[in-house]
Amino acid sequence: MSKATPTTNRSAIQPSSSFHNPSTGSPLAIPRTFLHIVSADGVRIFYREAGDPAAPVILLLHGFPASSFMFRELIPRLASSYHVIAPDLPGFGFTEVPEERRYSYTFDGLASTIEAFTETLSLNRYAVYVFDYGAPTGFRLAMAHPDQVTAIISQNGNAYEEGLGDAWGPIRKYWAEPTTENRDVLRRSILTPEATRWQYTYGVSAPGSVPPESYTLDASLLERPGNKDIQLDLFLNYASNLKLYPAFQEYFHKWEPPLLAIWGKNDPFFIPAGAEAFRRDLPSARVQFFV
């Protein structure tokens, strides 16, 4: 699911622009990233913000098991041209869900909360950058408000059956048989510090370049009391996204949003066929692979 550094196979891919004036070579000011918390949908949503509020908005939606921290290097690069907003989804990062909220950890629930978040911040038009879990969340937003979403950047954010790799095998078994035994298999195999580190380093040409604070932070947050059950609930509910794939595809075909698919080529969960499939509904989609 998540690799959240510039060197990983499913990482937050960085643009090639530098922080120097291309004409003079002189240093440019690095936009500052601000940290905020706002209440929306009964949730205290932590988010990162950078760039001119008058600039076009880009909403960054992370995946499992990461948070907006995965975009820490991407945000200032985008902020020279865009107003960048990157929230932590409920159950992730530093977003807080009060116990009395009795939150339903489903992808419909995540989308409803992020929709409320955009309304609270008065984000009426924005491009959306989606990764992993951020994809079914962002695609729900786009279907609900097609006039508001100006473009989509999908980083291993899948919307096609052929994009699901063999690594989904144990989770598919849980979908078919949601038993305690199958739930515990996922708890022991995926929700461990070792598995989180593997997601950052698998398929990477230079695993020694992956900073340990990335997967260490994710693993630490997963260990919070009750969080593993939240993640297991989302694993089970991910099957609801497959049922919506035809609706996502109809949205692409009807509304033709500009789309860039940037894909980690060695991703065992969301394989390259999922990136190529966007062209079926969006012939002008741009697809680019990274290793």
C-alpha positions in Angstrom: 0.0 0.0 0.0 2.1 2.9 1.0 5.6 3.9 0.2 6.0 7.5 1.1 9.4 8.8 0.2 10.8 10.0 -3.1 12.9 6.8 -3.6 10.2 4.2 -3.1 8.3 2.3 -5.6 4.9 3.8 -4.7 6.4 7.0 -3.3 5.3 10.6 -3.6 6.9 11.1 -7.0 8.7 14.4 -7.1 8.6 16.9 -10.0 12.0 17.6 -11.6 11.9 21.3 -10.8 14.5 22.6 -8.4 14.6 25.5 -6.0 16.9 27.6 -8.2 16.1 30.1 -10.9 16.6 28.3 -14.2 17.9 31.5 -15.8 20.2 32.9 -13.2 20.9 29.8 -11.0 20.3 31.9 -7.9 18.4 30.2 -5.0 14.6 30.7 -4.8 12.7 31.0 -1.6 11.2 27.7 -0.4 7.5 28.0 0.4 6.7 27.4 4.0 4.4 24.6 5.0 1.9 25.4 7.7 0.2 22.8 10.0 -3.4 23.2 11.0 -6.3 21.4 12.7 -9.9 22.1 11.7 -13.2 20.5 12.8 -15.3 18.9 10.1 -17.9 16.1 10.2 -17.3 15.8 13.9 -13.6 15.0 13.3 -10.5 17.1 14.2 -8.7 17.0 10.8 -5.0 17.7 10.8 -3.7 19.1 7.5 -0.7 20.7 5.9 -1.0 23.8 3.8 1.3 25.8 1.6 1.2 28.3 -1.2 -0.7 31.4 -2.1 -4.4 31.0 -1.1 -5.3 32.8 -4.4 -3.5 30.2 -6.5 -5.2 27.1 -8.0 -5.9 24.5 -5.3 -4.5 21.0 -5.3 -5.8 18.5 -2.7 -3.4 15.7 -1.8 -5.0 12.5 -0.4 -2.6 9.9 1.0 -2.9 6.1 1.3 -2.3 3.2 3.7 -0.5 3.2 6.1 0.8 6.8 5.6 -0.4 10.3 6.2 0.1 13.8 4.8 3.7 13.3 6.0 4.3 11.3 2.8 4.0 14.6 0.8 6.5 16.5 2.9 8.9 17.0 0.0 6.2 17.4 -2.7 4.3 20.1 -1.0 6.9 22.9 -1.2 7.7 22.0 -4.8 4.0 22.4 -5.7 3.5 25.4 -3.5 5.4 27.8 -5.8 2.5 27.5 -8.2 -0.4 26.1 -6.3 -2.3 26.4 -3.0 -1.6 23.0 -1.6 -3.8 21.2 1.0 -2.9 17.8 2.4 -5.2 16.3 5.1 -4.7 13.2 7.2 -7.6 10.8 6.7 -9.5 9.6 9.7 -7.6 6.7 11.3 -4.3 8.0 10.0 -1.6 10.5 10.9 -2.6 13.2 13.4 -6.3 13.5 12.6 -8.4 12.8 15.7 -11.8 11.1 15.8 -13.5 11.5 19.1 -14.8 8.2 20.6 -18.3 9.7 21.0 -18.4 10.3 17.2 -18.8 6.5 16.8 -17.1 6.8 13.4 -17.7 4.3 10.7 -14.4 3.4 9.1 -15.5 2.9 5.6 -14.5 4.5 2.3 -17.9 6.2 2.1 -17.1 7.5 5.6 -13.7 8.8 4.6 -15.1 10.5 1.5 -17.9 12.1 3.5 -15.4 13.5 6.0 -13.1 14.9 3.3 -16.1 16.4 1.5 -17.0 18.2 4.7 -13.4 19.2 5.1 -13.4 20.8 1.6 -16.6 22.6 2.4 -15.2 23.9 5.7 -12.2 25.3 3.9 -14.4 26.6 1.0 -12.5 24.6 -1.6 -14.8 25.0 -4.5 -12.5 24.1 -7.3 -9.4 21.9 -7.0 -7.2 19.3 -8.7 -6.9 16.1 -6.7 -3.7 14.1 -6.2 -4.7 10.6 -5.0 -2.6 7.7 -3.8 -3.7 4.2 -2.7 -6.7 4.8 -0.3 -6.8 8.4 -1.4 -8.0 7.2 -4.8 -11.4 5.7 -3.9 -11.8 8.6 -1.5 -11.0 11.2 -4.2 -12.9 9.5 -6.9 -16.1 9.5 -4.8 -15.6 13.3 -4.4 -15.1 13.7 -8.1 -18.3 11.8 -8.9 -20.3 13.8 -6.4 -18.9 17.1 -7.5 -17.6 16.7 -11.1 -17.8 20.5 -11.7 -15.4 21.1 -8.8 -12.5 18.7 -9.7 -10.3 20.3 -12.3 -7.8 17.5 -12.8 -6.6 14.2 -11.3 -3.1 12.9 -10.6 -3.2 9.3 -9.7 -0.2 7.8 -8.0 -0.9 4.1 -7.8 -4.5 5.0 -7.3 -6.5 2.2 -8.8 -9.9 2.2 -10.5 -9.8 -1.0 -12.6 -9.9 -4.7 -11.7 -6.9 -5.5 -13.8 -4.9 -3.1 -11.6 -5.2 -5.4 -8.6 -2.0 -7.6 -8.1 -1.6 -10.9 -6.4 -0.6 -9.3 -3.1 -4.3 -8.8 -2.6 -4.8 -12.5 -2.1 -5.1 -12.6 1.7 -7.3 -9.6 1.7 -9.6 -11.1 -1.0 -9.9 -14.2 1.2 -11.0 -11.9 4.1 -13.6 -10.4 1.8 -15.0 -13.8 0.9 -14.8 -15.1 4.5 -14.7 -12.3 7.0 -13.8 -14.6 9.9 -11.8 -13.9 13.0 -9.2 -16.3 11.7 -8.8 -14.4 8.4 -8.8 -11.1 10.2 -6.0 -12.2 12.5 -4.0 -13.4 9.5 -4.0 -9.9 8.2 -3.2 -8.5 11.6 -0.1 -10.6 11.8 1.1 -10.3 8.2 0.4 -6.8 7.2 0.0 -4.7 10.4 3.5 -5.2 11.6 6.6 -2.9 11.6 8.3 -5.3 9.4 5.5 -5.3 6.8 5.4 -1.5 6.8 9.1 -1.3 6.2 8.7 -3.8 3.4 6.2 -1.6 1.7 8.7 1.1 1.5 11.6 -1.0 0.3 10.1 -3.7 -1.9 11.0 -3.2 -5.6 13.2 -0.1 -4.9 16.4 0.1 -6.9 18.2 1.7 -4.0 16.5 0.6 -0.7 19.4 2.1 1.3 18.1 5.5 0.3 14.8 5.1 2.0 14.8 7.3 5.2 13.8 5.2 8.2 11.7 8.0 9.8 9.1 7.4 7.1 8.2 3.8 7.8 9.0 4.2 11.5 6.4 7.0 11.9 3.8 4.9 10.0 4.5 1.8 12.2 4.4 3.9 15.4 1.0 5.3 14.5 -0.4 1.9 13.6 0.5 0.7 17.1 -1.8 3.2 18.8 -4.6 1.4 20.8 -7.4 0.4 18.6 -5.8 1.5 15.3 -5.1 -2.0 13.9 -8.9 -2.8 14.2 -9.6 0.4 12.3 -7.2 -0.7 9.5 -8.8 -4.2 9.5 -12.2 -2.6 9.1 -10.9 -0.6 6.1 -9.3 -3.8 4.6 -12.7 -5.4 4.7 -14.5 -2.4 3.3 -12.1 -2.0 0.4 -14.3 -4.5 -1.4 -16.9 -1.7 -1.7 -14.5 0.2 -4.0 -14.4 -2.7 -6.5 -18.2 -2.5 -6.8 -17.8 1.2 -7.6 -15.1 0.7 -10.3 -17.7 0.8 -13.1 -19.1 4.1 -11.6 -15.6 5.6 -11.4 -15.0 4.6 -15.0 -18.3 6.1 -16.2 -17.3 9.3 -14.5 -14.0 9.3 -16.3 -15.7 8.6 -19.7 -18.5 11.2 -19.2 -16.6 14.1 -17.6 -13.1 13.5 -19.2 -11.0 15.1 -16.4 -7.4 15.7 -17.3 -5.5 12.8 -15.8 -1.9 11.9 -15.1 -1.1 8.4 -13.8 2.3 8.2 -12.2 2.9 4.6 -11.1 5.5 2.6 -9.3 6.2 -0.1 -11.8 7.1 -2.8 -9.2 4.0 -2.2 -6.9 2.8 -5.7 -5.9 -0.7 -4.3 -4.9 -1.6 -2.0 -7.7 0.2 -3.2 -10.8 0.9 -1.3 -14.1 -2.2 -2.6 -15.9 -4.2 -0.4 -13.6 -2.4 2.7 -14.9 -2.7 1.7 -18.5 -6.4 1.0 -18.1 -7.2 4.7 -17.6 -6.6 5.2 -21.3 -9.6 3.1 -22.0 -11.9 5.8 -20.6 -9.6 8.7 -21.0 -7.6 8.3 -24.3 -5.7 11.5 -23.6 -4.5 10.4 -20.1 -0.8 10.5 -19.6 0.8 7.5 -18.0 4.3 7.4 -16.6 6.1 4.6 -14.7 8.9 4.8 -12.1 11.1 2.2 -10.5 
